[in-house]
Amino acid sequence: MLQEDKTPRVSVIIATYNSEKTIRVALDSVLNQQYQDWECIVVDGLSKDGTVAIVKEFCEKDSRFRCVSEKDNGIYDAFNKGWKMAKGEWIHYLGSDDYLTDEGFSKLMETEHPNVAIVSGHCYCIKLDGSIKENYSVEYYGCHQGKLTRRSAIESCGGFDESFKIMADMDLNFKIRSLDLGVDVVDSFVAYFAMDGASQKMSNVLKISSERLRVFKKHKSIIKFPMLKNIKVTVWQICSIIYRYFRRCSL
């Protein structure tokens, strides 16, 4: 266990709301890391179930866990609270229904990475049927659960733009890329990411598409043809949903 007066190198931020069914697995995965130079901050939005009680168990067990539970304005408000509270040089955002691999952080932190804002590994995506898909990071692109982002880079970009309710993480990633702050990709799987069933509903895909278009238009220096790019991604997602629907029906 770290001494209380030692500054951790990595700060893991977990935003929660009524997450009692999954949060223990997420926290156990942090606690049981091979890499031990961390703190874990849980930012809870006044859960009405047993989430906070579970988190407090971990806080009592290990002083590297901290918890704040108060009303927030959504996940990116919680994310902003988290990095502002963090003491670590590197920030990692873990979903309350996700969990870390045992050795991911160890491999990401084997070297210093002095000249980059992001150190990115890969993720295992857990599909709705329980099967696992490998999701690889390429340069700046990849699941945020596989990334460590330098705290100073998040701060210099003004944190997450809370006007985006779904795609603020993409927006922040584009900000860092547009400033050419740098990324190192390490061939290591960092986390298991639970694919959200809500994203598989047609109505939600259209909401996501609308917000993604706003992000693309904001970053025209990176996305040259935002409308065409967004149409391409949206059509692919819709086709994927239709394919999975008919596949389930055929089983």
Disulfide bonds with the S-S distance in Angstrom:
none
